[in-house]
Amino acid sequence: MGTNKCSGDLAAHVSESSAWPVKLALPNQCAAPVQNMTADVTDERTQRLSSYTYGLPAREALRLDQPASTYPSLHTVKMALTEQSWGTVVIGYALLFVLVHHLRSAQDWYARSRGRPLPPGPRRLPFVGNLFNSPSAWKPWLGFRDLTNKYGDIVYLEVLGKPMLILGSPSVIFEFLDNHSAITSDRAPSPMIPLAGQEYNLGFMRYGEWWRRHRRAVWQQFHPNAAREYWPMQQAITRKVLVKLLERPNDCQALIRFSFVASMFKAVYGADVDDDQDRRIALIEALFVGLRECTISVQFLLEYLPVLRFLPFWTPWVGKHLEQLSASKEPSRHMVEDEFNEAKARIEQGQGESSIVSHLMTRIAEVESNQQREEEQIARNVAAVSAEAGADTTYSTTEGFFLAMCLYPEVQQKARAELDAVVGPHRLPEYTDRPSLVYIEAIVKESLRWHNVAPLGIAHSTIADDELRGYFIPAGTNLVPNVWACMHDPEIYPEPDRFYPERFIKDGKSNPDVLDPATLIFGFGRRICPGRYFADAGLFILIASVLHVFEILPPLDEHGKPIKLEHVQSHGLLSYPENFGCVVKPRSANAAALILNSLPEEQSTSEET
Ligand code: HEM
């Protein structure tokens, strides 16, 4: 067998690398001569030499007896083989690296989990996890409820490496979010927060010292005793709302909005919002247009592909939503800067009434001068988040109450009977009546339960690995309490879709055996809503006062017939009754007179002018 230098080199090289599963492909320069072999090369040889190209064992191909003139150039073949071998080595190392990495991750995971399993949930695919079998992102509380029906009240999902735990019953929610609150009080960072200009929002801040300082400042303004200080103001604004409803009985929605924006701005900035045309109402509306967008259209995409936030606004579909999201930026800045500056200026000129800003300014004056800048930033943020968080949540809950009254007129009748007995025809309800108004109290609870403003609360996140009922919960897991599912669980609240305040009453008193919705609706652990006492007081006085003097009715269509209403929760982090509408009618001439006489002297004069 005549060998030549070319085949000899080749053989030497192949024998070095033969330990690897070699798959060679000759470059074009080599392949062409191979295909043009002279007549003394047999068909068999052609076939065997061509086997280079098709990955047959290289050694075998080299045993050919070929004339030197037909061989590819030595240098070309050598280069080709050297490149191929390097490629093989690189691939080998890469595989080894992946294997070692995988083994190390498995070892780390075992050390962290100590063999405890992850909670049950749908099967996860490598890398994408549950991307293709997560419940629909549209009104996810429904899909999450179905998952907990199937897997139990703790369900684990993972999408593109982000772990998520669905907590589907009150007991597991309290156990994890309340009892483990040192670990479960973080919030996952989101690219939507800076896009919407919401960095100042305590509700979205990471758990830590900065959050703690804000939280303390808010709590000092809204703890139960502090919240009582706002009662006279909340009652006065409610009475203003009654007068406006009397004048404009078809404008319920705008006047509900007015009611809560006015009380929040009065409490926080000491500012008077006189009517529903006030610029501050438009400000809150504008702020929430963007914020709602955060949670509706682009949430899923942005959370998992944060790089999309850099897309220009003209990008089809995503661009439009990014633009809407960033529409919150200017109103947010306005709240933090301009509203605060105006309130501060009023206080400095001695015109400001007692307000949250005035309390915070007093506090700032008491700290060391080198800390004042930071304290003022906290004060600005706290003022803005209070006004913002308080205005929309109570608004949505009250819309739910008005809708329920249209759908369940018998509830109105029972409420009026109680109000007539306790309050009587000569005055409006007051906070001191509350202990005697058991049915009204039950309506407040049922309003919180029936229409859930935050159906999934606000997700918490774990700052460290933890254990729940024997399952391993990794650090950085998003914890989603399915508040809506708890509030609509027929085992806890029979006929959950029915608005039925009686469920909270037993023997003429509040029934302590029925779970109070407030224990879930206002959130959990260290992140529980600090404004809950203020919100509860505002809801009580508005509900009691409106029912005392008005009948709440569905709106009429163009033929004068009542429009058929139904309760549908809108999608989003904050949910509203869809297609809301209703009208009010004074219960009697006496009720109308009572409303007009209820305003303080100076207010009724200014209302008339
Ligand atoms: C019906 C009315 C309200 C409802 C249903 C409601 C509900 C909630 C919920 C579910 C949370 C998240 C809690 C958690 O993370 O577990 C929250 C947080 C918060 N709420 Fe409310 N809220 C209401 C009214 C108010 C009011 C009037 C204020 C005014 C001060 C307010 C201020 C806040 C703030 C500042 C946070 C963030 C707390 C934190 O992350 O540490 N809320 N609220």
Residues whose N, C-alpha, C, O or C-beta is under 5 A from the ligand:
A	BS01	HEM	L202 G203 V385 S386 A389 G390 T393 T394 T397 V453 A454 G457 I458 I521 F522 G523 F524 R526 R527 I528 C529 P530 G531 F534 A535
